[in-house]
Amino acid sequence: MSPIIEDDGFITVHPPIEGTYYYGGKLYDTNIDSRDRRHGGPFDRGMADSYYRSGRDPHFYVGNTGTSDIVNEAQMSEEEIDAYHAGYSYNQNVEQDFKEW
């Protein structure tokens, strides 16, 4: 894993930390049992949309996927939308795990 370089007007280098993913100025915990990876949460749904190659469509579930109420982008906070995009990007660029149809 290579360091993350952020162009924020300065050159900021973030060394990689095992089990984390830096996206949009925030560090996400990518360990399977972490709060960020909660089943049905925004990061998880972003990863799932990437896995199924369905394109970006920010959403998440209040509880578990498919068994609880869904929250669509219009109802999401900026932080939740960012977490969704972080999950999508994490799968695209790190896990690279995609459904074979």
C-alpha positions as CSV (number, residue, x, y, z in Angstrom):
1,M,0.0,0.0,0.0
2,S,1.5,3.3,-1.0
3,P,1.2,6.6,0.9
4,I,-1.7,8.9,0.2
5,I,-0.8,12.4,-1.1
6,E,-3.4,15.1,-0.7
7,D,-3.3,18.3,-2.7
8,D,-4.8,20.7,-0.2
9,G,-2.7,23.7,-1.1
10,F,0.1,22.0,0.7
11,I,1.6,18.6,0.1
12,T,0.3,16.4,2.8
13,V,1.5,12.8,2.8
14,H,-0.6,10.3,4.8
15,P,1.3,7.0,5.5
16,P,-0.9,4.0,4.9
17,I,-2.4,2.4,8.0
18,E,-3.4,-1.3,7.8
19,G,-7.2,-1.6,8.0
20,T,-8.0,1.9,7.0
21,Y,-8.9,3.8,3.8
22,Y,-8.3,7.6,3.4
23,Y,-10.9,9.3,1.2
24,G,-12.1,12.8,0.9
25,G,-10.1,14.0,3.9
26,K,-11.5,11.3,6.2
27,L,-10.0,8.0,7.4
28,Y,-12.4,5.0,7.3
29,D,-12.0,1.8,9.3
30,T,-12.1,-1.0,6.7
31,N,-12.0,-3.9,9.2
32,I,-15.0,-6.1,8.6
33,D,-16.5,-5.6,12.1
34,S,-16.0,-1.8,12.2
35,R,-18.7,0.8,12.5
36,D,-17.8,2.1,9.0
37,R,-18.4,-1.3,7.4
38,R,-21.7,-1.9,9.1
39,H,-23.9,-4.2,7.0
40,G,-26.4,-1.9,5.2
41,G,-24.5,1.3,6.1
42,P,-23.3,3.9,3.5
43,F,-19.8,2.6,3.2
44,D,-21.1,-1.0,2.8
45,R,-23.7,0.0,0.2
46,G,-21.0,1.9,-1.8
47,M,-18.9,-1.2,-1.8
48,A,-21.8,-3.3,-2.9
49,D,-22.8,-1.0,-5.8
50,S,-19.1,-1.2,-7.0
51,Y,-19.1,-5.0,-6.5
52,Y,-22.2,-5.4,-8.7
53,R,-21.0,-2.7,-11.1
54,S,-24.3,-0.9,-10.8
55,G,-22.9,2.6,-10.8
56,R,-23.0,5.2,-8.0
57,D,-26.4,5.7,-6.4
58,P,-25.9,6.9,-2.8
59,H,-28.2,5.2,-0.3
60,F,-28.1,3.0,2.8
61,Y,-30.3,1.1,5.1
62,V,-31.3,2.1,8.7
63,G,-30.6,-1.5,9.8
64,N,-29.6,-4.5,7.7
65,T,-29.7,-4.5,3.9
66,G,-33.1,-5.3,2.5
67,T,-34.8,-5.9,5.9
68,S,-35.0,-2.2,7.1
69,D,-36.0,1.2,5.7
70,I,-33.8,2.6,2.9
71,V,-32.4,6.1,3.0
72,N,-31.9,7.7,-0.4
73,E,-29.4,10.4,-1.4
74,A,-31.9,13.2,-0.9
75,Q,-32.4,12.2,2.7
76,M,-28.7,11.6,3.4
77,S,-26.3,13.9,5.2
78,E,-23.1,15.0,3.5
79,E,-21.1,12.7,5.8
80,E,-23.3,9.7,4.8
81,I,-22.9,10.5,1.1
82,D,-19.1,10.8,1.6
83,A,-19.0,7.4,3.3
84,Y,-21.0,5.9,0.4
85,H,-18.5,7.3,-2.1
86,A,-15.6,6.1,0.1
87,G,-17.0,2.6,0.1
88,Y,-17.4,2.6,-3.7
89,S,-13.9,4.0,-4.2
90,Y,-12.4,1.5,-1.7
91,N,-13.8,-1.5,-3.7
92,Q,-12.9,0.0,-7.0
93,N,-9.3,0.8,-6.1
94,V,-8.3,-1.5,-3.2
95,E,-10.4,-4.6,-2.9
96,Q,-11.2,-4.8,-6.6
97,D,-13.8,-7.5,-6.0
98,F,-16.4,-7.6,-8.7
99,K,-19.3,-9.9,-9.5
100,E,-18.7,-12.2,-12.4
101,W,-21.9,-12.4,-14.4
